[in-house]
Amino acid sequence: HFNRYLARRRRVEIAHSLCLSERQVKI
C-alpha cells in the first residue's frame, strides 16, 4: 500500500513538472 501511495505522489510530481515545461516552451 505504501508503495502505491509513493508512486501516486511521484506521478503527480511528474505531471506538474510536465505542465511547467509545457508552459516554459509556450512562452
PDBQT receptor file of N, H, CA, C and O in Angstrom, charges set to zero:
ATOM      1  N   HIS A   1       0.851  -1.210   0.000  1.00  0.00    +0.000 N 
ATOM      2  CA  HIS A   1       0.000   0.000   0.000  1.00  0.00    +0.000 C 
ATOM      3  C   HIS A   1       0.882   1.254   0.000  1.00  0.00    +0.000 C 
ATOM      4  O   HIS A   1       0.622   2.209  -0.732  1.00  0.00    +0.000 OA
ATOM      5  N   PHE A   2       1.916   1.235   0.821  1.00  0.00    +0.000 N 
ATOM      6  H   PHE A   2       2.128   0.459   1.416  1.00  0.00    +0.000 HD
ATOM      7  CA  PHE A   2       2.799   2.407   0.904  1.00  0.00    +0.000 C 
ATOM      8  C   PHE A   2       3.433   2.687  -0.455  1.00  0.00    +0.000 C 
ATOM      9  O   PHE A   2       3.535   3.835  -0.885  1.00  0.00    +0.000 OA
ATOM     10  N   ASN A   3       3.856   1.613  -1.121  1.00  0.00    +0.000 N 
ATOM     11  H   ASN A   3       3.773   0.680  -0.771  1.00  0.00    +0.000 HD
ATOM     12  CA  ASN A   3       4.497   1.791  -2.432  1.00  0.00    +0.000 C 
ATOM     13  C   ASN A   3       3.537   2.467  -3.395  1.00  0.00    +0.000 C 
ATOM     14  O   ASN A   3       3.923   3.358  -4.152  1.00  0.00    +0.000 OA
ATOM     15  N   ARG A   4       2.277   2.035  -3.358  1.00  0.00    +0.000 N 
ATOM     16  H   ARG A   4       1.963   1.312  -2.743  1.00  0.00    +0.000 HD
ATOM     17  CA  ARG A   4       1.276   2.627  -4.260  1.00  0.00    +0.000 C 
ATOM     18  C   ARG A   4       1.154   4.117  -3.985  1.00  0.00    +0.000 C 
ATOM     19  O   ARG A   4       1.128   4.924  -4.913  1.00  0.00    +0.000 OA
ATOM     20  N   TYR A   5       1.079   4.477  -2.720  1.00  0.00    +0.000 N 
ATOM     21  H   TYR A   5       1.100   3.821  -1.966  1.00  0.00    +0.000 HD
ATOM     22  CA  TYR A   5       0.936   5.899  -2.370  1.00  0.00    +0.000 C 
ATOM     23  C   TYR A   5       2.128   6.693  -2.889  1.00  0.00    +0.000 C 
ATOM     24  O   TYR A   5       1.975   7.787  -3.433  1.00  0.00    +0.000 OA
ATOM     25  N   LEU A   6       3.310   6.127  -2.714  1.00  0.00    +0.000 N 
ATOM     26  H   LEU A   6       3.434   5.239  -2.272  1.00  0.00    +0.000 HD
ATOM     27  CA  LEU A   6       4.527   6.822  -3.150  1.00  0.00    +0.000 C 
ATOM     28  C   LEU A   6       4.495   7.001  -4.669  1.00  0.00    +0.000 C 
ATOM     29  O   LEU A   6       4.792   8.080  -5.181  1.00  0.00    +0.000 OA
ATOM     30  N   ALA A   7       4.132   5.936  -5.383  1.00  0.00    +0.000 N 
ATOM     31  H   ALA A   7       3.890   5.059  -4.967  1.00  0.00    +0.000 HD
ATOM     32  CA  ALA A   7       4.092   6.004  -6.850  1.00  0.00    +0.000 C 
ATOM     33  C   ALA A   7       3.090   7.071  -7.278  1.00  0.00    +0.000 C 
ATOM     34  O   ALA A   7       3.349   7.836  -8.207  1.00  0.00    +0.000 OA
ATOM     35  N   ARG A   8       1.942   7.121  -6.596  1.00  0.00    +0.000 N 
ATOM     36  H   ARG A   8       1.732   6.500  -5.841  1.00  0.00    +0.000 HD
ATOM     37  CA  ARG A   8       0.917   8.098  -6.965  1.00  0.00    +0.000 C 
ATOM     38  C   ARG A   8       1.465   9.510  -6.782  1.00  0.00    +0.000 C 
ATOM     39  O   ARG A   8       1.285  10.370  -7.645  1.00  0.00    +0.000 OA
ATOM     40  N   ARG A   9       2.129   9.741  -5.664  1.00  0.00    +0.000 N 
ATOM     41  H   ARG A   9       2.276   9.043  -4.963  1.00  0.00    +0.000 HD
ATOM     42  CA  ARG A   9       2.669  11.082  -5.398  1.00  0.00    +0.000 C 
ATOM     43  C   ARG A   9       3.714  11.433  -6.460  1.00  0.00    +0.000 C 
ATOM     44  O   ARG A   9       3.750  12.558  -6.957  1.00  0.00    +0.000 OA
ATOM     45  N   ARG A  10       4.555  10.471  -6.798  1.00  0.00    +0.000 N 
ATOM     46  H   ARG A  10       4.526   9.556  -6.394  1.00  0.00    +0.000 HD
ATOM     47  CA  ARG A  10       5.612  10.722  -7.787  1.00  0.00    +0.000 C 
ATOM     48  C   ARG A  10       4.961  11.055  -9.132  1.00  0.00    +0.000 C 
ATOM     49  O   ARG A  10       5.433  11.925  -9.863  1.00  0.00    +0.000 OA
ATOM     50  N   ARG A  11       3.871  10.349  -9.446  1.00  0.00    +0.000 N 
ATOM     51  H   ARG A  11       3.487   9.642  -8.852  1.00  0.00    +0.000 HD
ATOM     52  CA  ARG A  11       3.185  10.585 -10.717  1.00  0.00    +0.000 C 
ATOM     53  C   ARG A  11       2.679  12.027 -10.760  1.00  0.00    +0.000 C 
ATOM     54  O   ARG A  11       2.778  12.696 -11.789  1.00  0.00    +0.000 OA
ATOM     55  N   VAL A  12       2.141  12.495  -9.648  1.00  0.00    +0.000 N 
ATOM     56  H   VAL A  12       2.060  11.952  -8.812  1.00  0.00    +0.000 HD
ATOM     57  CA  VAL A  12       1.626  13.871  -9.590  1.00  0.00    +0.000 C 
ATOM     58  C   VAL A  12       2.771  14.848  -9.807  1.00  0.00    +0.000 C 
ATOM     59  O   VAL A  12       2.631  15.829 -10.537  1.00  0.00    +0.000 OA
ATOM     60  N   GLU A  13       3.901  14.575  -9.172  1.00  0.00    +0.000 N 
ATOM     61  H   GLU A  13       4.015  13.777  -8.579  1.00  0.00    +0.000 HD
ATOM     62  CA  GLU A  13       5.065  15.472  -9.322  1.00  0.00    +0.000 C 
ATOM     63  C   GLU A  13       5.489  15.524 -10.790  1.00  0.00    +0.000 C 
ATOM     64  O   GLU A  13       5.784  16.596 -11.317  1.00  0.00    +0.000 OA
ATOM     65  N   ILE A  14       5.518  14.376 -11.439  1.00  0.00    +0.000 N 
ATOM     66  H   ILE A  14       5.278  13.505 -11.011  1.00  0.00    +0.000 HD
ATOM     67  CA  ILE A  14       5.915  14.330 -12.853  1.00  0.00    +0.000 C 
ATOM     68  C   ILE A  14       4.931  15.138 -13.688  1.00  0.00    +0.000 C 
ATOM     69  O   ILE A  14       5.333  15.891 -14.575  1.00  0.00    +0.000 OA
ATOM     70  N   ALA A  15       3.641  14.980 -13.403  1.00  0.00    +0.000 N 
ATOM     71  H   ALA A  15       3.314  14.368 -12.682  1.00  0.00    +0.000 HD
ATOM     72  CA  ALA A  15       2.616  15.723 -14.157  1.00  0.00    +0.000 C 
ATOM     73  C   ALA A  15       2.849  17.217 -13.986  1.00  0.00    +0.000 C 
ATOM     74  O   ALA A  15       2.772  17.976 -14.952  1.00  0.00    +0.000 OA
ATOM     75  N   HIS A  16       3.136  17.642 -12.751  1.00  0.00    +0.000 N 
ATOM     76  H   HIS A  16       3.199  17.026 -11.966  1.00  0.00    +0.000 HD
ATOM     77  CA  HIS A  16       3.379  19.072 -12.505  1.00  0.00    +0.000 C 
ATOM     78  C   HIS A  16       4.597  19.545 -13.292  1.00  0.00    +0.000 C 
ATOM     79  O   HIS A  16       4.570  20.610 -13.908  1.00  0.00    +0.000 OA
ATOM     80  N   SER A  17       5.645  18.762 -13.269  1.00  0.00    +0.000 N 
ATOM     81  H   SER A  17       5.667  17.897 -12.768  1.00  0.00    +0.000 HD
ATOM     82  CA  SER A  17       6.868  19.159 -13.983  1.00  0.00    +0.000 C 
ATOM     83  C   SER A  17       6.573  19.262 -15.477  1.00  0.00    +0.000 C 
ATOM     84  O   SER A  17       7.071  20.167 -16.147  1.00  0.00    +0.000 OA
ATOM     85  N   LEU A  18       5.764  18.338 -16.003  1.00  0.00    +0.000 N 
ATOM     86  H   LEU A  18       5.360  17.603 -15.459  1.00  0.00    +0.000 HD
ATOM     87  CA  LEU A  18       5.420  18.382 -17.428  1.00  0.00    +0.000 C 
ATOM     88  C   LEU A  18       4.651  19.656 -17.730  1.00  0.00    +0.000 C 
ATOM     89  O   LEU A  18       4.905  20.317 -18.737  1.00  0.00    +0.000 OA
ATOM     90  N   CYS A  19       3.711  20.003 -16.860  1.00  0.00    +0.000 N 
ATOM     91  H   CYS A  19       3.504  19.466 -16.042  1.00  0.00    +0.000 HD
ATOM     92  CA  CYS A  19       2.923  21.229 -17.061  1.00  0.00    +0.000 C 
ATOM     93  C   CYS A  19       3.865  22.426 -17.086  1.00  0.00    +0.000 C 
ATOM     94  O   CYS A  19       3.739  23.300 -17.944  1.00  0.00    +0.000 OA
ATOM     95  N   LEU A  20       4.796  22.469 -16.159  1.00  0.00    +0.000 N 
ATOM     96  H   LEU A  20       4.898  21.759 -15.462  1.00  0.00    +0.000 HD
ATOM     97  CA  LEU A  20       5.726  23.603 -16.091  1.00  0.00    +0.000 C 
ATOM     98  C   LEU A  20       6.556  23.671 -17.366  1.00  0.00    +0.000 C 
ATOM     99  O   LEU A  20       6.731  24.748 -17.935  1.00  0.00    +0.000 OA
ATOM    100  N   SER A  21       7.059  22.546 -17.812  1.00  0.00    +0.000 N 
ATOM    101  H   SER A  21       6.916  21.670 -17.350  1.00  0.00    +0.000 HD
ATOM    102  CA  SER A  21       7.892  22.527 -19.021  1.00  0.00    +0.000 C 
ATOM    103  C   SER A  21       7.063  23.003 -20.212  1.00  0.00    +0.000 C 
ATOM    104  O   SER A  21       7.555  23.765 -21.044  1.00  0.00    +0.000 OA
ATOM    105  N   GLU A  22       5.823  22.563 -20.295  1.00  0.00    +0.000 N 
ATOM    106  H   GLU A  22       5.424  21.945 -19.618  1.00  0.00    +0.000 HD
ATOM    107  CA  GLU A  22       4.963  22.984 -21.410  1.00  0.00    +0.000 C 
ATOM    108  C   GLU A  22       4.776  24.490 -21.379  1.00  0.00    +0.000 C 
ATOM    109  O   GLU A  22       4.831  25.149 -22.417  1.00  0.00    +0.000 OA
ATOM    110  N   ARG A  23       4.557  25.033 -20.195  1.00  0.00    +0.000 N 
ATOM    111  H   ARG A  23       4.513  24.498 -19.351  1.00  0.00    +0.000 HD
ATOM    112  CA  ARG A  23       4.358  26.477 -20.067  1.00  0.00    +0.000 C 
ATOM    113  C   ARG A  23       5.610  27.215 -20.538  1.00  0.00    +0.000 C 
ATOM    114  O   ARG A  23       5.518  28.196 -21.277  1.00  0.00    +0.000 OA
ATOM    115  N   GLN A  24       6.769  26.742 -20.111  1.00  0.00    +0.000 N 
ATOM    116  H   GLN A  24       6.844  25.946 -19.511  1.00  0.00    +0.000 HD
ATOM    117  CA  GLN A  24       8.029  27.398 -20.490  1.00  0.00    +0.000 C 
ATOM    118  C   GLN A  24       8.189  27.363 -22.009  1.00  0.00    +0.000 C 
ATOM    119  O   GLN A  24       8.603  28.352 -22.613  1.00  0.00    +0.000 OA
ATOM    120  N   VAL A  25       7.868  26.243 -22.616  1.00  0.00    +0.000 N 
ATOM    121  H   VAL A  25       7.532  25.439 -22.125  1.00  0.00    +0.000 HD
ATOM    122  CA  VAL A  25       8.018  26.112 -24.074  1.00  0.00    +0.000 C 
ATOM    123  C   VAL A  25       7.064  27.073 -24.768  1.00  0.00    +0.000 C 
ATOM    124  O   VAL A  25       7.433  27.721 -25.747  1.00  0.00    +0.000 OA
ATOM    125  N   LYS A  26       5.829  27.166 -24.258  1.00  0.00    +0.000 N 
ATOM    126  H   LYS A  26       5.529  26.639 -23.462  1.00  0.00    +0.000 HD
ATOM    127  CA  LYS A  26       4.841  28.066 -24.873  1.00  0.00    +0.000 C 
ATOM    128  C   LYS A  26       5.338  29.500 -24.815  1.00  0.00    +0.000 C 
ATOM    129  O   LYS A  26       5.203  30.260 -25.774  1.00  0.00    +0.000 OA
ATOM    130  N   ILE A  27       5.909  29.854 -23.686  1.00  0.00    +0.000 N 
ATOM    131  H   ILE A  27       6.019  29.237 -22.907  1.00  0.00    +0.000 HD
ATOM    132  CA  ILE A  27       6.391  31.238 -23.524  1.00  0.00    +0.000 C 
ATOM    133  C   ILE A  27       7.720  31.354 -24.235  1.00  0.00    +0.000 C 
ATOM    134  O   ILE A  27       8.326  32.426 -24.240  1.00  0.00    +0.000 OA
TER     135      ILE A  27
